[in-house]
Each structure stands twice: as structure tokens, then as C-alpha cells.
Amino acid sequence: MDKEERKTINEGQEDEMEIYGYNLCRWKLAIVSLGVVCTGGFLLLLLYWMPEWRVKATCIRAAIKDCEVVLLRTTDEFRKWFCAKIRFLSVETNPFSSPKSLANKVSIGHAVGLIENPAEENRHEMNKHSQSQSQQIRYFTHHSIKYFWNDTLHNFDFLKGLDEGVSFTSIHEKHSAGLTKGTHAYRKLLYGVNEIRVKVPSVFKLLIKEVLNPFYIFQLFSVILWCTNEYYYYAVAIVVMSVLSIVSSLYSIRKHYVTLHDMVAAHSIVRVTVCRVNEESGEIFSTDLVPGDIIVIPLNGLVMPCDAVLINGTCIVNESMLTGESVPVTKTNLPNPSVEIKGAGNELYNPETHKRHTLFCGTTVIQTRFYTGELVKAIVVRTGFSTTKGQLVRSILYPKPTDFKLYRDACLFLLCLVAVAAIGFIYTIVNNILNEVGVKEIIVESLDIITITVPPALPAAMTVGIVYAQERLKKIGIFSISPQRINICGQLNLVCFDKTGTLTEDGLDLWGIQRVENSCFLSPEENVCNEKLVKSQFVACMATCHSLTKIDGVLSGDPLDLKMFEAIGWTLQEATEEETALHNQIMPTVVRPPKQLLPEFTLAADQDMELFELPANYEIGIVRQFPFSSALQRMSVVTKVLWDKKMDAYMKGAPEAITSLCKPETVPADFEKVLEDYTRQGFRVIALAHRKLESKLTWHKVQNVSRDTIENNMDFMGLIIMQNKLKRETPAVLADLHKADIRTVMVTGDNMLTALSVARDCGMILPQDKVIVAEALPPKDGKVAKINWHYADTLTLCSNSSEIDPETIPIKLAHDSSEDLQVTRYHFAMNGKSFSVILEHFQDLVPKLMLHGTVFARMAPDQKTQLIEALQKVDYYVGMCGDGANDCGALKRAHGGISLSELEASVASPFTSKTPSISCVPNLIREGRAALITSFCVFKFMALYSIIQYFSVILLYS
């Protein structure tokens, strides 16, 4: 056995940890017990504070495979220690799976035969009782996740569901039959109860935990000592302060737990219908669900109790709990490769990549649409704390410690005071022995020196500023779930802002359209709702290419889609449940133009009655929808006009994405110039495209066709121009921040030129400032990665070199004079793709770009988080202000994250503003600075007071 065996769990992930094995040692335990008795329990306290010491003092090193206790250490900069006890789970194995193979299967998500077919599982069931043997599986629990021993990896690993390594084919062919009752019971034993349980600790437990804080123990020791020395008044003052501090702390901690518990428990237990093998179905509690179960989504919807992938039908879901956006999202079934015309059979399912087919735990299914005789079904892929909601709750229950210089310096200074106190302690003992003072007096006086030097009232005094700042913040509508961060906000010197809904208004207004005919742009048109355009393909695209739905008779969906649909004045009608049930496919959603816009026809003598009725019945059915994907930056629909034989495909999305899928000859030659003109003015531009589909594509074939088959070879139709107005208070707030020498950065998912235009309009980039766009290209066809630099206004290349030439691109240096800086201030701008390439291939440039980068466009949620981390690495104290929509990760990672959304997603953010306005940012920084100054002054006062008292008492004792 390797005595120094060390392994890593969760490798490459945020919660990566080193793991060491230990076994309990009786003789070490006996020595520690004796030490506890001799020190009057102080050693026990010390071991309680230091888990590493506790394990090393009572255990001996052992192989991880056979250990009784594991010691865990995080691999981040904090290097925190945790310990966990190994437990055993007894499971009945059957003759078809040996104990070893079972243990191997456990950690790769295939325990209990996740990939076996139902017939084989039934055979196992019959044999289970006749030939069964017990198997012990070793595991430990850390931060609400179970880690099982895996013989193949020779390491512990957490139990995965169907969210990793499972292909589309496997989901549809092997997992869509359901589980037998025996298999279900077997899986439940391993996966446990499907519940995100937030235990609210009792007041007594919280009190013990709070009181056992090293400072409170020291205060207790000091108070007892002062009372023996008849120093009653100060002792009482300290006791009162400590009691108030403990009560306040207990109240806020317990309130936080209760809020979180209520949020999680509100819909944690519901009854769900589950489909079993052989078409059986039955109702069970959601707490009994396991990965592989097939649940039926009811017509009236439900709050999802787990993460599941949709295999039948369509759902409309409100995901505000996770994303902060209350806009309903349409979820479609996972494509079945066996019936695809052009499918990807081996594509692996991933809940994040395929979120348009995934129903996430905690989100609300508002309504469902289905085929006749076929229920809307979903396969459970993750349960409990492994779900997306579970991970969010874990990040709140077990947050990363905040690394703040003031606290680090305070701890170092206290250690210095302890060293000074030790000198005084020894000096007093020696001096008193030489002066032949009594033993009792020597003990009291020498210990008194320690309580004088290290001020026991320091923690209570340090929190005074924070408490008052928190109260003032509450009055102006800013709420905090992490009061310690208020101090850190006082040091913020850079604030990142999301654009849409934060700097600009949430809604968009339709400014106009610019159609294309014969590969040339026509002049812009403001009014779309007119007789001339009513039957045009352009308006048909605006009428059908959206994700709008009627909920309780009210049209709802993406604000951009709503504005676009309202502008044309059409009406939308969805099929009722009865209509859908009568047909053998989903009845299409139908859109109709206003009757007054349709041309009036007079009945000619030779005209058929049917033809006469035709114009009045002009309507378009939406046959299939490919929802908007932020990764693809587009959405598309397949539609059919009433009486038309062929179907149409319409597509809308980011102009760059749409033109790449259009026939080059249909895109106007001046497309880039026109697009640049609009985006530079700050307009949001959306491109539209269309093509007639082949007549061989029938209704049924369209339902199973892949997205790529439809979205190619399109005809470019033109642009929709939307206006996104700045919020009234934005320029003034940014001007205030600039005066305070606080840098502002825009991080958005929008187009680069639109973002630059908004940055100039709001004063983030001043009129005389130059903007350099960094366009990074990844390695391709044997060529190395490179960066092209060009000015945003001229778009002429300055340098093709991957190195920044200081003569071409001046960078602010320490010795530059402020006058020169006013003349030539430079800003870097880049999009998400370039940012990723630079992070991967140009690490040496990252600090320079972070010091001067102002606009980051087309950024995905994880890239926003990476940007915050990169800024923190160059010693910025970073604030992040977003509307909570896709900023959760960045809000959590920033030193001070402020969510402008009051939805449940804001639980992840340290601060939440009641008013959706960025004016909360200067207010928070002001209060942070006030609290920081108070803490700093109190610290200086307490330290100085202690040192003066220390020297005075030393002189008196002498």
C-alpha cells in the first residue's frame, strides 16, 4: 500500500478536490482523549476548528480503497479541508451482474443496468429471489452529493444519471420503454430520494456553532478573567455586545435557511404518472423518481420535480426560476435518429447543449401539445441535488469563501498581536517570579496581558459598519444575502454591465423594415401593416417565425417576437385539446391577417364560388418549429399556406448567421455596409430568409426532419430594424462612476456594432476615444491562431500581427501624463468567439486586453463568468450588474454581484435591487465605502487602544 496515496475527485471541475484515506487509530485516540482532559477541553475545540488536525491526530494513513475516513482538500486558492466518514450501502445483486461489475457500473451511471433492455431486466427480476447475494458498496457524502467507490477508476466518483455518455439513439431505443418495478426499487436504493432537502438547523444547533467561533471562545475566557479581576463594567459591556451580535447573526442565518427551504420545498413533492414496461402506468410521489423513469406531463402542466428530456410532444415552460426571464420557452421532443432524414445517431445527449429538449427541475410547464393517443412523455435524466436547481441550491448552501484583502490583513495583524502578547505574557511571568508575587496573581496578570493585547470586542466592532450599511441599503431597496460582501463593494474599481434590460430598456420597438428584391435593398419602410405587403413572404415570415403562444387567452413570448407580431396586426389561433385529439398529428398553430387588409374580390360570371372565398380564408399554419438557439443564433419554422401544395421554410436570426445559410446570389452586395450603418446607430437588426420546400416533404416527414435539412440554401429576404432605447438614468450613473475613477465594461450577448453604439451613447466610450476590435481566429488547416486588429470606425486593418505594436496601438502606461491620455484613450472590443481563442492561445495578451477591454459582445453565459475571473486575475475588484437572465454565474463570481431581477434566480446573487435600474450601483459602492471606512477606523482604533493599554499595563506590572 502506498502510504502517501493521494487521488483527485471531480477533476477539471469547479469543485475539484484532493482525497486522502485514513483509518481510526485506538492509541492515538487515547492520547487525544487524555490531552482533552488535561487542557480542560481546549484541545477538543482546537480539533473542532481544524478538521485536518482532527483526522491526523486520531487516525493513521490508509489506502483510499480500504479507508474508514476520507480527508478532502480543495485545489483552489483557499485550500480548505473537509472530512467525511465512509459508509456502506447493501444492495442485492443478481446472477447476471457480478459484485465487481456492479461496483463498476455504479459510478458510471449504469448501476442497475441503465443500458440493459427491458426483456433482460424482466429475466433478472424473476431470478432475483431465487439467486441473490448481498453486495456492500462504499460511499461518503460531501456537500449533499454521494461519492461511490469505483473499482475501474480506483477512486470515488459521484453517481451520474442519463446526462452523460448517452446517445440520442440509446434514449429513444433503450430507455423509452420504462423501468420495471424491481429495477426502479433497485435504482432508488442507489440514487436515493429525489428531493432537494434544505434542512433548517434548530436554533440550538446554530447557537452552538456560532458560540464555538474562536473569537467568542476568547471573549468568554476574557470575561471570566476580568470578573476574577473585578473588572465588571467592561466585562458586562462585552457580554451585551456579543449577545446582540450572536442574536443578530442567528436571526439572519436562520432567515436565510428558511427562505431557501421555502423556495425549494414549495413544489418538492407532487404526484406524477410514470410509464412502466409493458405499457403499464401508475401514480407515484415525485420523491420516488429515479433516472430512467418515464413521466407523463399532464395537460395542465406541473412544476418539474427533476431534470427530464422530452421524447414525445411539445411543452411551453416558464424558466424564470433558473434564468430570471419570465418569457415562456417552447420545448420540443428530442430528435429520434432512426426516423430522421438526415440524423445524428451517435450524437451524445447533454442537458446544457440540448436545453431546448430538456425540462429542468423547478421550472413550470404551463401547457403541453401532443399527438393523438400519445401522451407527452419525458425521461428522467437527473434527480435531487444533481439537477440544475439542485446545483444552484448547493452553490448557495456551500458558497466559495470570499477572499478580501482587509480580512487577510486583519488576520495577519492579529497574529502579530498574538506574538506581542506572548512576549508580554513571558515577561510578566518572569518579572512576577523575580518579585516573588503569589501564584494566583501571576496567572491572572499574565493572562490579562493576552486579553489586553488581542481585543476581544474586535469582531463585534468590525461588523457595526456592515450592520448599519445593510439597514440603509434596505431602505433604498437593495437586499443582501451576504452582508460580508458590503465591505468588499467599497473596494470595487470596475463594474461590468449587461446591456439589454440593464443599460437599455427591456422592450424593443420596431423602427422599420428593409426588404430585398432581385438581390438589392429597397428603401426602408416604417409601416408593415398594409395591403401591399399582406401576402408577401416577408410578412409571412414575421407572422410565423416566432415562439409566441396563448396562455389564458393572452399572447405571450419573447418581447422581440411580440413587438414584431403586433406590428403586422395579424391574429394567432392555437388548436384546442379537442381538435388535437381528433387528428393523428399535432394540429398546427394558425395565423391570419386582419380581414380589412385582404383585397376585396367581386364575383365574375365565370368564377367559381370556391375561388371567390379563397382570399377571405387566407391563413398560414405553423407545421414545425425549430426554436431559437443562442448557440446557432437563429430560429426557423416550416409553414403551409391554406390550399397550397408545397410547404415554406422561414428563418430569422442574427444577420451574420442567416446570410451564411443563404444562397450568395440572393444577398445584396452592399449587405455589410447597410448592416454596419444600422448597428452603428444602435439599432438591433434581425435578418429574414425563406425557401420553398420540395413537394416530397409530407407533413409526417417534416415532423422528423433534422434542422440542418431545412436551414440551408435559403433566399435572403431583408432586415427587420428594432430600436433599443437607453434607460433614462444610464448616462448619469456611468458619468458618476467615471468621476469616481471606476472603470465600466459592457458584457452582452448582442451584436458587436450595436454594443459599441450603445457604449458611445451612454458615455462608456467618449466621442474622442478610439476603439480597436480584436478579431481572433482559431487554428485552422495547419495555420496557427492569429489576431487581426482594426479600428471599429474605419474597419481598416492596422496590423495583422498577433503582437500589439505599441506605436500602432498605444496602451496606457504608468508614466504617461494625464493630458496625453485625454487625447488618445484606447478601448478594445471583441466578441465571445475571439475572447475564447485569446484565452486559449494568447494567454500573454489577456492582462493587457483586460486592462483596456471595454466592450465584450456575443458573450455566452459561461464566457461572462470567465471574463469576471480574468479581470479578477489582474487585481480588479469586480462588480457585475445584470438582470439575472443569463448572468447568474457572473453575478455569483463577481466580488459584488447585483441582480436587477426579483425572481428566484436572484437568490444566487449577493445583492438584489428592487428597482430595475443601475442607479443601485453607485448607492451600493457608497454604502460599501462607508462600511469599509468604518471597519478600517474601528480596526485602527481597537488595535491602537490595545497596544497603548498593553504598554501601560506592562509598565504598571513592572
Phi, psi and omega in degrees: 000134177281110183299328183261029182300130179218130180235169180240134174248158183055042185302134178079000181257172183298325182258040177297137182218148171273145182231134180234144180259143179218150172241146182295137181241120188294318183292326176293321180297321180295318180296316180298318179300319178295318178299321179297316180295315183294326182266008179066032177091354183295323180297323179298318178297316181300317180289332177292321180286331186242090182302326180297313179297320183300314182290316183292331181282335185245355184229166174241153182298144179213165176294141182301328182299326186244009188286163178257335181226141174246142176251127184245141175225128180293150182263005179280189184292344184274335178048052181281145180258144173220154172231153181215148181267138178283133177240168181238139178243123180268123177233147177275123177259157179249167186298344182278343179229119180291158179305322183293315182294328178296313181298324178293318183295327185310309190277347179260017173083005181243024172300157178058022172068054180297338183250007178280156179274159186302323183297316180295321180296323178296320178299319178300318182303314184294326183275348190302315185284326183285322182226090179231150178221154184271141179232130180264123178248129183272139178204164171220159180247130177223126180050048175069010178243135178271134176246119182261151177286135180239115182293331181290315181277345188054044182199168174275147179209149181278154185285122181260156179263225179264018185269358180223134172071018180245128183275164177303316182300314181300318180298315184283327186265319187261333186253354186274001181273341182096176182250154171281163181297323180294314179298319180299314181297322181295316179292323183298327179299321181278313185280339179078190184286136177279085183206138174262092187266119175253104180284129175270110183297147178293157180301322181298314180299314180297321181297313180300314181298319182289316183292330181280008173298135184310322183291322179291325176296318179295322177297317180299315178299316181296316182298316179299316181296318181293325179294323177292337181262011180058038180254064194286316189299311181295322179299315180296318180301316180295318180299314180299313179300316182294318180298314179299318180296317180295315181299314180298316180295316180299316181300311184291321180294314182294321179298319179299314179298316181297315179301313181295318180298316180295320180297319183281320187279347185309318183229030188286332181240113176225163176268133180232151176268128183243137177267130179254175177300153181065035174060015178283153174215152181201162180267136174223167175283147181298337180292343181267001182290146176226159176303133183106340176294146176252118181255148178262126179273117184291161182303318183276007177078178177195168173272123186297128179268000183201176171270131182218150178257131184283126179246344178220135174081188183228146179231149172250123191236140171262113184256023185300331181300326182262319189259339184089349179265124181273009180285127180297144181243137178270128178250130180250164181289152180295129181302140178262108186301333184291337179248005178288147173286318178222086188253173177240084186299325184266006180296132182274138180283135176222124184304326181284315180292320183253047184292340179288348177248002187249132175261118186267148180302136178091345179275157185255121174279116185277312177206162183233158174228142193215169173271158178297135175071354178244126180280161174281114186240151176219145178263130179292126179251329179216148179228165174058224184287352178279344181290168179299318179293321178299319179293322177297315180295321178297320181294335178276320181290323183235071184287158174290141178295145179272131181263106184235128187303320182301315181292321178298313180296322180298317180295318179297318181295321178296322177297321176298318179297322178298318179296317178297318180298323180296320179297313179298322180299310181294316181301316182295317180298310182299314182299317181289325177295316179298326179271008177053050178275154181296155185299315182301316182293323179298313182298311183297313184291319181292321178290328179300324179302319181295314182292335178283318185287315180262103188293118182292338183277358186304310182299317180297317181294324182293331183273352182303311181300319181295316182300312180294320179297320180297319179296317180294323178296321179300321182295331180260015172082024176247121183249145184235138174255000180219078187303331181299336181285347180299317178300318182296325180298336177292343182255003182301130177234009175206135178234128175265137178239137168286159182267292186294125178085350180247296176276327182247168178295154181293315185277159176244147176249141178284117180275321180169184177230158174224105184276162178241131173227133181052044177061024177229143178287135171274172180289152182300144179237136181271314185268116181265337186272078178216165186297327184296324186261352191304325181256013180284154179293332179300310180290325177301321178295317179296329183281333188246330187274077180201175181242033182285149177213160178262124176240117185055039176080357181252132180291126179218159182156199181300133182305324181294316179297320180299312180299318182296317182289321179296327183296331182267349174072017180281170176242150182242134179230126179259150180293144176279167180300322182295317180297318181296320183294335182283338186252164183265019171207171178297128177291137184286155169285136184245137175242142182227145177281163176296138186300327183292343180272342182285136181296138179281134179249139174259148185280112176280161185299320184265012186268139180284148180300320182299318181294326179296323182283341186308309183301323182292337183257021181294116178209155182238131178261135177270106187279317182213142181235131172254103189299162180298134177238125182292335178289320180272341180061038178198165170220160179211162178221155171248128184231166177220125176280139179307133180076355181274141182280318183268153177266162179243148172246129177241147182220142174219154179166201180296132183309319182298319182289321184291314183296331180291343181253006180260159174296129184305326184289344180269350181270124181302148182296327182265021183306311184295323180293315180297316180299316181297321179301315181291313184293327179293334177277359177091012179279150173265123187249133178236134181259150179238148177215162185209154165203149176281134180271156180296149182291341180289344179281097180277174180306311184293321180295322181297325181296336183246003183286150181278159183299319184297329181295323182278315190274065173202164176056038184274164173259126180289131186251338181141193187235145169253131183250118180250146181254129179244104187279146175291146173290148187303320187274351187304305183302319182295318181295316180294324177296319177301316181295320180295321178298326181276008179063037177253122182289145176239140183227140177256129177231114189220161176267002184274176180298146183302309185292325176297316180297318179296320179297315179295321179298321178288317182298322185270357176091008177291323173244121183284156185305322184278352183284147177264143177243126179249124179269126177262113180249105184264133180249130181289165178298138182208136177050046177081353179273144180284162178295144178216163179240131172258131179251133173210154178288139183293328184276327183260337183057027175260140183287134177266319186202134178267357182289149178279354177260147178279123176272114184303332181287324181278318182239091181295133178244140183299121178249161186300326186270000179293144177278153184295331180295316180297322183297324181296329183282315185236075174267132183245145176232141173262146175226144178205162177260175185301320182296313179298319180301317180295317180296317180296318179300324185276318190250345183231055184305325183292336180274341186306310181302319180295318180291327179290327181287337184233000180285128182242325182238123176238107186256165179049044182266129176282160181307318181289332178290328177298318179295317179298323179296316179301316180297317181297321178293322179293329181292335177263029172067030171270144168266110193258130170257152178225129179237118181215170181269013175080354186297301179226027184253008186309311182298315181293320180298322181288321187283330182295157176297323178221101181260128180242120177265133178266010180251134179269006182285172188297337179298336181291352176299332181284344185264138180299327181232144177229131179258134180290324179266126184283061183222144183285000177296346178290338184294306178299324179298317180294317180295319178302309181295325177297317179294320179298314181295322181294316179297317179299311180300317183294315181294318178299318180299313180297317181298311182297318182293314181295317179302316181294316183292319178298314180296322181300309181293323179298313183293320178302315180296319179297317181293333180289000000 
